């Protein structure tokens, strides 16, 4: 698809005398402040093919076939109102209304404002999203990951979907431009940025764990561990800029660290339990990795979470919580502290509506866990949360509730505030935080198995 070029907007003083004469001649109805309110197209023939595609909660990308002869310009109309004039055959409507349906038509205009032909009418439904957020559809997929660079650039990886592949976009709210970096992925993916802005991706395949980076300007793929499970991995970069990947192999949790083109591998937990859930990985202030391991227990009815830190040449358990309702989230904070978030039974429940609670457990720099802090309650277990911390030390959470809502919680000096970002049925949520504390959330919507991206 050619790049979307901004068109010249309509003038604030409305159409010219020539344009008013044209509108009257072709019977397009009364005039608005900018262009005309086109109640009907009249006898103008359909000679161009228009395709309207939703790009985000406020953006619709338009493309149409060129008129066969010379023209003065194209007139782009939304819901009967002219919104732009351009000589290009594409246009990005950045003024779409979230939660509304819009219909588009393009007119080819000749000399003396003569309507030479028009396109078909193409209608789309723009998705609803909470105020202050923008939403983009990225494509089909089974799992995903999101990261934000130090300059605020967001990138998303998508694994699986209609075909076994891993794709990456560095512009999720613009022209997504998903690039396939491997056509053999069968598991999940995780993504991270280094200081210079290169992306690093870990993902599972039928033959083992793999790693890809675009640090050289092109995507290069290397094997990490043959025979590793294809379950979703975690990736993080150490203070030296080298990538580390946490993943599973059988009942063991492994950690691989990159040294040049080679990988060193070690066992984090040799018998972590059956059906390991996605892990979380981060580096502490001491430069050593922390791995949050989730495993099923009680026949899969409950989960166990363990936070392990590499200290003194071995792995030490900092946190061990059992009988939980969901896998957890991990975020490292200033001074070596950390936070873990998960769902558990609510000991202060007043009834069925608040039987479960989403909590944050603080981990001090000394490795000791503090008292759990309640963020939200629900009638049933929500999805595994995503947790991130901004540059000011304030935390952000996102999760899929049991009542078909995508929720985000923001911390400030007064406590936590919870907002419904979107309604629907979701089964995977990922989050990152960018410049100025702006949150980025990636999620999978079950209705159409589509990965979507939301940003403040």
C-alpha positions as CSV (number, residue, x, y, z in Angstrom):
1,X,0.0,0.0,0.0
2,X,1.4,3.4,-0.8
3,X,2.1,5.7,2.1
4,X,-0.9,7.8,3.3
5,X,-0.3,11.4,2.4
6,X,-2.3,14.2,4.2
7,X,-4.7,16.0,1.9
8,X,-5.4,19.7,1.8
9,X,-8.3,20.3,4.2
10,X,-11.4,22.2,3.3
11,X,-11.3,26.0,3.8
12,X,-12.9,27.4,6.9
13,X,-15.1,29.7,4.8
14,X,-16.9,26.9,2.9
15,X,-17.0,26.1,-0.8
16,X,-16.2,28.6,-3.5
17,X,-18.8,30.1,-5.9
18,X,-17.7,27.6,-8.5
19,X,-18.1,24.7,-6.1
20,X,-21.5,25.9,-5.0
21,X,-22.6,26.0,-8.6
22,X,-21.3,22.4,-9.1
23,X,-23.2,21.2,-6.0
24,X,-26.4,22.7,-7.2
25,X,-26.0,21.4,-10.7
26,X,-25.5,17.8,-9.6
27,X,-28.2,18.0,-6.9
28,X,-26.1,17.2,-3.9
29,X,-28.2,19.2,-1.4
30,X,-27.6,22.0,1.1
31,X,-24.1,23.3,2.0
32,X,-22.2,22.9,5.3
33,X,-19.4,25.1,6.6
34,X,-16.8,23.0,4.8
35,X,-17.9,21.3,1.6
36,X,-21.5,20.1,1.1
37,X,-24.0,17.9,2.8
38,X,-24.5,15.4,0.0
39,X,-28.0,14.0,0.4
40,X,-27.8,12.2,-3.0
41,X,-25.2,11.6,-5.7
42,X,-27.6,12.3,-8.6
43,X,-26.6,11.0,-12.0
44,X,-22.8,11.0,-11.4
45,X,-21.6,7.6,-12.7
46,X,-19.6,5.1,-10.5
47,X,-16.2,4.8,-12.3
48,X,-13.8,4.4,-9.3
49,X,-13.3,1.6,-6.8
50,X,-13.1,2.8,-3.1
51,X,-11.9,0.7,-0.2
52,X,-12.3,2.1,3.4
53,X,-10.4,0.3,6.1
54,X,-10.5,1.0,9.9
55,X,-7.0,1.8,11.2
56,X,-7.8,2.9,14.7
57,X,-10.6,4.3,16.9
58,X,-10.3,7.7,15.2
59,X,-8.7,6.8,11.8
60,X,-10.0,5.3,8.6
61,X,-7.7,4.7,5.7
62,X,-9.1,5.3,2.2
63,X,-7.8,4.1,-1.1
64,X,-9.4,4.3,-4.5
65,X,-8.6,3.6,-8.1
66,X,-7.5,6.6,-10.2
67,X,-9.9,8.3,-12.5
68,X,-9.1,7.3,-16.1
69,X,-8.7,10.9,-17.4
70,X,-7.4,14.3,-16.3
71,X,-8.9,15.8,-13.1
72,X,-8.5,18.9,-11.0
73,X,-8.7,17.0,-7.7
74,X,-10.6,14.4,-5.8
75,X,-13.3,15.4,-3.2
76,X,-13.4,13.0,-0.2
77,X,-16.7,12.8,1.6
78,X,-17.7,11.2,4.9
79,X,-21.3,10.7,5.7
80,X,-22.3,13.2,3.0
81,X,-19.9,15.9,4.1
82,X,-16.8,16.8,2.2
83,X,-13.8,16.4,4.5
84,X,-10.8,16.9,2.1
85,X,-9.6,17.6,-1.4
86,X,-6.5,15.9,-2.8
87,X,-4.7,14.8,-5.9
88,X,-3.6,11.5,-4.3
89,X,-5.6,8.3,-4.5
90,X,-5.4,7.7,-0.8
91,X,-6.4,9.6,2.3
92,X,-6.3,9.1,6.0
93,X,-9.4,10.3,7.8
94,X,-8.2,11.1,11.3
95,X,-11.5,12.6,12.4
96,X,-13.6,9.4,12.6
97,X,-15.9,9.1,15.6
98,X,-15.2,6.1,18.0
99,X,-18.2,3.8,18.2
100,X,-19.9,5.2,15.1
101,X,-20.5,4.0,11.5
102,X,-19.2,6.1,8.6
103,X,-19.8,5.9,4.9
104,X,-17.3,7.3,2.3
105,X,-17.6,8.5,-1.3
106,X,-14.9,10.1,-3.5
107,X,-15.7,12.4,-6.4
108,X,-13.4,13.1,-9.4
109,X,-13.6,16.8,-10.1
110,X,-12.7,18.3,-13.5
111,X,-12.3,21.9,-14.7
112,X,-15.0,24.4,-13.8
113,X,-15.9,22.1,-10.9
114,X,-17.4,19.5,-13.1
115,X,-18.2,16.1,-11.4
116,X,-16.6,13.6,-13.8
117,X,-17.3,10.5,-11.8
118,X,-17.5,9.0,-8.4
119,X,-16.6,5.9,-6.4
120,X,-18.8,3.4,-4.8
121,X,-19.9,4.1,-1.3
122,X,-17.9,2.1,1.3
123,X,-19.1,2.0,5.0
124,X,-17.2,0.9,8.1
125,X,-17.8,0.7,11.8
126,X,-15.2,2.5,14.0
127,X,-14.5,0.7,17.2
128,X,-15.4,2.2,20.6
129,X,-12.7,2.9,23.1
130,X,-12.5,4.8,26.3
131,X,-11.9,8.6,26.2
132,X,-8.2,9.5,26.0
133,X,-7.3,6.3,24.2
134,X,-6.7,5.5,20.6
135,X,-7.2,2.0,19.2
136,X,-5.7,0.2,16.2
137,X,-6.3,-3.2,14.6
138,X,-3.1,-5.1,13.9
139,X,-4.2,-8.4,12.5
140,X,-5.0,-12.0,13.4
141,X,-2.8,-13.7,16.0
142,X,-2.7,-16.1,19.0
143,X,-0.2,-14.3,21.2
144,X,1.6,-10.9,21.2
145,X,4.1,-8.7,23.0
146,X,4.6,-4.9,23.3
147,X,7.6,-2.8,24.2
148,X,8.4,0.9,24.2
149,X,11.9,2.4,23.5
150,X,13.5,5.2,25.6
151,X,12.4,7.6,22.9
152,X,8.8,6.6,23.2
153,X,8.6,4.4,20.0
154,X,6.3,1.4,20.4
155,X,6.7,-2.0,18.8
156,X,4.5,-5.0,18.8
157,X,5.2,-8.7,18.0
158,X,2.4,-11.0,17.0
159,X,2.8,-14.8,17.0
160,X,0.5,-17.4,15.4
161,X,-2.9,-16.8,13.9
162,X,-4.1,-18.1,10.6
163,X,-0.6,-19.2,9.8
164,X,2.4,-20.1,12.0
165,X,4.5,-17.0,11.8
166,X,6.0,-14.1,13.9
167,X,5.4,-10.5,12.7
168,X,6.6,-7.2,14.1
169,X,5.4,-3.6,13.6
170,X,7.2,-0.5,14.8
171,X,4.3,1.8,14.1
172,X,1.1,0.2,15.6
173,X,-1.0,3.4,15.4
174,X,0.1,4.5,12.0
175,X,0.6,2.3,9.0
176,X,1.2,-1.0,10.9
177,X,3.4,-2.5,8.2
178,X,3.7,-5.9,9.8
179,X,7.0,-7.6,8.9
180,X,7.2,-11.4,9.0
181,X,10.5,-12.3,10.6
182,X,9.8,-16.1,10.8
183,X,7.2,-18.3,9.1
184,X,7.7,-21.2,11.5
185,X,6.5,-19.9,14.8
186,X,4.0,-22.1,16.7
187,X,4.1,-20.4,20.2
188,X,4.0,-17.0,21.7
189,X,6.5,-14.1,21.4
190,X,8.0,-11.4,23.5
191,X,9.7,-8.2,22.5
192,X,12.1,-5.7,24.0
193,X,14.1,-2.6,23.0
194,X,17.7,-1.8,23.7
195,X,19.1,1.7,24.3
196,X,19.9,2.5,20.7
197,X,16.4,1.5,19.6
198,X,17.0,-2.0,18.2
199,X,14.2,-4.5,18.7
200,X,14.8,-8.0,20.2
201,X,12.2,-10.8,19.8
202,X,12.0,-14.2,21.4
203,X,9.5,-16.8,20.2
204,X,8.8,-20.5,20.1
205,X,8.8,-22.9,17.1
206,X,8.2,-26.6,16.7
207,X,11.9,-27.2,16.8
208,X,12.8,-24.9,19.8
209,X,13.2,-21.4,21.0
210,X,14.4,-18.7,18.6
211,X,15.6,-15.1,18.8
212,X,15.6,-12.3,16.2
213,X,16.9,-8.7,16.2
214,X,17.0,-5.8,13.8
215,X,20.1,-4.2,15.4
216,X,22.0,-4.5,12.0
217,X,19.2,-2.8,10.1
218,X,17.7,-6.2,8.9
219,X,16.1,-9.0,10.9
220,X,18.5,-11.7,11.8
221,X,17.3,-15.0,13.3
222,X,19.3,-17.4,15.5
223,X,18.4,-20.5,17.4
224,X,18.4,-20.4,21.2
225,X,17.6,-23.9,22.4
226,X,16.6,-26.8,20.2
227,X,13.9,-28.9,21.8
228,X,12.5,-26.1,24.0
229,X,8.8,-25.8,24.3
230,X,6.9,-23.3,22.1
231,X,5.1,-21.8,25.1
232,X,5.2,-18.0,25.3
233,X,8.7,-16.8,26.5
234,X,9.8,-13.7,28.2
235,X,12.7,-11.4,27.1
236,X,14.7,-8.7,28.8
237,X,17.9,-6.8,28.2
238,X,20.6,-6.6,30.9
239,X,22.6,-3.5,31.7
240,X,25.2,-4.6,29.2
241,X,22.5,-4.6,26.5
242,X,22.7,-8.4,26.0
243,X,19.4,-10.2,25.6
244,X,18.1,-12.9,28.1
245,X,15.2,-15.2,27.5
246,X,13.1,-17.2,30.0
247,X,11.3,-20.2,28.6
248,X,10.2,-23.7,29.4
249,X,11.6,-27.1,28.4
250,X,9.5,-30.0,29.8
251,X,8.9,-29.3,33.5
252,X,11.9,-27.0,33.8
253,X,12.2,-23.2,33.5
254,X,15.3,-22.2,31.6
255,X,17.2,-18.9,31.1
256,X,19.4,-18.3,28.1
257,X,21.7,-15.3,27.8
258,X,23.3,-14.0,24.7
259,X,27.1,-13.7,24.3
260,X,27.9,-12.6,20.8
261,X,26.3,-15.1,18.5
262,X,26.2,-17.8,21.1
263,X,23.8,-18.5,24.0
264,X,24.6,-19.8,27.5
265,X,21.7,-21.7,29.1
266,X,21.0,-22.5,32.7
267,X,18.1,-24.0,34.7
268,X,16.1,-21.6,36.8
269,X,13.8,-24.2,38.3
270,X,14.2,-27.9,37.5
271,X,10.8,-29.2,38.4
272,X,8.4,-26.2,38.2
273,X,5.3,-28.3,37.9
274,X,2.9,-29.2,35.2
275,X,1.5,-26.9,32.5
276,X,3.7,-23.9,33.0
277,X,2.0,-20.6,32.3
278,X,3.8,-17.7,30.6
279,X,6.7,-16.4,32.6
280,X,8.0,-12.9,33.3
281,X,11.6,-11.7,33.2
282,X,13.3,-8.5,34.3
283,X,16.7,-7.4,35.5
284,X,17.2,-5.8,38.9
285,X,19.3,-2.9,40.0
286,X,22.1,-5.3,40.7
287,X,22.2,-6.4,37.1
288,X,20.9,-9.9,37.9
289,X,17.8,-11.4,36.4
290,X,14.5,-12.0,38.2
291,X,12.1,-14.7,36.8
292,X,8.4,-15.0,37.8
293,X,7.3,-18.6,37.3
294,X,3.7,-19.7,37.1
295,X,2.6,-23.3,37.2
296,X,-0.7,-25.2,37.7
297,X,-1.6,-27.2,40.8
298,X,-4.6,-29.0,42.1
299,X,-5.4,-30.5,38.7
300,X,-5.2,-27.1,37.0
301,X,-7.8,-25.4,39.3
302,X,-5.2,-23.2,41.0
303,X,-1.9,-21.6,40.1
304,X,1.4,-21.2,42.0
305,X,3.6,-18.2,41.5
306,X,7.3,-18.2,42.4
307,X,9.7,-15.2,42.0
308,X,13.3,-16.3,41.8
309,X,16.4,-14.1,41.7
310,X,19.9,-15.0,40.6
311,X,22.1,-14.1,43.6
312,X,25.5,-15.4,44.6
313,X,25.8,-17.8,41.7
314,X,22.5,-19.6,42.4
315,X,18.8,-19.0,42.2
316,X,17.0,-17.9,45.3
317,X,13.2,-17.9,45.8
318,X,11.9,-14.4,46.9
319,X,8.2,-15.1,46.7
320,X,6.1,-18.3,46.7
321,X,2.3,-17.9,46.6
322,X,-0.1,-20.8,46.1
323,X,-3.8,-21.4,45.4
324,X,-4.0,-18.4,43.1
325,X,-6.5,-17.7,40.3
326,X,-4.2,-16.4,37.6
327,X,-0.7,-16.2,36.3
328,X,1.2,-13.1,37.4
329,X,2.9,-10.0,36.2
330,X,6.3,-8.7,37.3
331,X,7.8,-5.2,37.2
332,X,11.2,-4.1,38.6
333,X,11.3,-0.8,40.3
334,X,13.9,1.7,41.4
335,X,16.4,0.7,44.1
336,X,16.0,-3.0,43.5
337,X,12.4,-3.2,44.6
338,X,9.7,-5.1,42.6
339,X,6.0,-5.7,42.2
340,X,4.1,-8.8,41.5
341,X,0.4,-8.7,40.5
342,X,-2.1,-11.6,40.3
343,X,-5.7,-12.8,41.1
344,X,-6.5,-14.5,44.4
345,X,-9.5,-15.3,46.7
346,X,-10.7,-12.2,48.4
347,X,-10.5,-12.7,52.2
348,X,-12.7,-9.6,52.7
349,X,-15.4,-10.6,50.3
350,X,-18.9,-9.4,51.2
351,X,-20.6,-11.6,48.6
352,X,-20.3,-13.3,45.2
353,X,-19.7,-10.0,43.4
354,X,-16.3,-9.5,45.0
355,X,-15.2,-13.1,45.6
356,X,-11.9,-12.5,43.9
357,X,-9.4,-9.7,44.0
358,X,-6.5,-8.4,41.9
359,X,-3.6,-7.6,44.1
360,X,-0.1,-6.1,43.9
361,X,2.5,-7.6,46.2
362,X,5.5,-5.4,46.8
363,X,9.0,-6.9,47.0
364,X,11.6,-4.9,48.9
365,X,15.2,-4.4,47.8
366,X,16.0,-6.9,50.5
367,X,13.9,-9.5,48.7
368,X,11.1,-9.6,51.4
369,X,7.5,-9.5,50.3
370,X,5.1,-7.0,51.8
371,X,1.4,-7.1,52.4
372,X,-0.8,-7.5,49.3
373,X,-2.6,-4.4,48.1
374,X,-6.1,-4.8,46.5
375,X,-6.4,-3.1,43.1
376,X,-9.8,-4.4,42.1
377,X,-12.4,-7.1,42.9
378,X,-14.6,-9.3,40.7
379,X,-17.1,-12.1,40.8
380,X,-14.7,-14.5,39.1
381,X,-11.0,-14.7,38.2
382,X,-9.9,-12.2,35.6
383,X,-7.2,-12.8,33.0
384,X,-3.5,-12.7,33.9
385,X,-2.7,-9.0,34.4
386,X,0.0,-7.0,32.7
387,X,2.0,-4.7,35.0
388,X,4.4,-1.8,34.2
389,X,6.1,1.1,36.0
390,X,6.6,4.5,34.5
391,X,9.7,6.8,34.9
392,X,8.1,8.5,37.9
393,X,7.7,5.2,39.8
394,X,3.9,5.0,39.3
395,X,2.5,1.6,38.3
396,X,0.0,0.7,35.6
397,X,-2.1,-2.5,35.3
398,X,-4.2,-3.9,32.5
399,X,-6.3,-7.1,32.6
400,X,-9.3,-8.8,31.0
401,X,-12.1,-9.0,33.6
402,X,-14.5,-11.9,34.1
403,X,-17.3,-9.7,33.1
404,X,-16.1,-9.0,29.5
405,X,-14.3,-5.8,30.1
406,X,-10.7,-4.7,29.3
407,X,-9.7,-2.8,32.4
408,X,-6.7,-0.5,33.1
409,X,-5.7,0.8,36.5
410,X,-3.5,3.8,37.0
411,X,-1.7,4.7,40.3
412,X,-1.2,8.3,41.5
413,X,-0.6,10.0,44.8
414,X,-4.2,9.3,45.8
415,X,-4.2,5.6,45.1
416,X,-5.6,3.5,42.2
417,X,-8.2,4.5,39.6
418,X,-9.8,1.8,37.4
419,X,-11.1,2.5,33.9
420,X,-12.9,0.3,31.4
421,X,-10.9,0.6,28.2
422,X,-13.1,-1.6,26.0
423,X,-15.9,-4.2,26.4
424,X,-15.8,-7.6,24.8
425,X,-14.2,-11.0,25.4
426,X,-10.4,-11.0,25.7
427,X,-8.0,-13.8,26.5
428,X,-4.5,-12.2,26.4
429,X,-3.4,-8.8,27.6
430,X,0.1,-7.2,27.4
431,X,1.2,-3.7,28.5
432,X,4.1,-1.3,28.4
433,X,4.5,2.3,29.4
434,X,6.0,5.1,27.3
435,X,7.1,8.6,27.7
436,X,5.3,10.7,30.3
437,X,3.6,7.7,31.7
438,X,1.4,7.0,28.7
439,X,0.3,3.4,28.7
440,X,0.3,1.0,25.7
441,X,-1.9,-2.1,25.8
442,X,-2.0,-5.0,23.4
443,X,-4.8,-7.5,23.6
444,X,-6.5,-10.4,21.7
445,X,-10.2,-10.2,21.1
446,X,-11.8,-13.6,20.9
447,X,-14.7,-12.6,18.7
448,X,-12.5,-12.3,15.6
449,X,-9.2,-13.6,17.0
450,X,-7.6,-10.2,16.2
451,X,-4.7,-8.5,18.0
452,X,-5.4,-4.9,18.8
453,X,-3.3,-2.1,20.2
454,X,-4.5,0.8,22.4
455,X,-2.5,3.8,23.5
456,X,-3.1,6.9,25.6
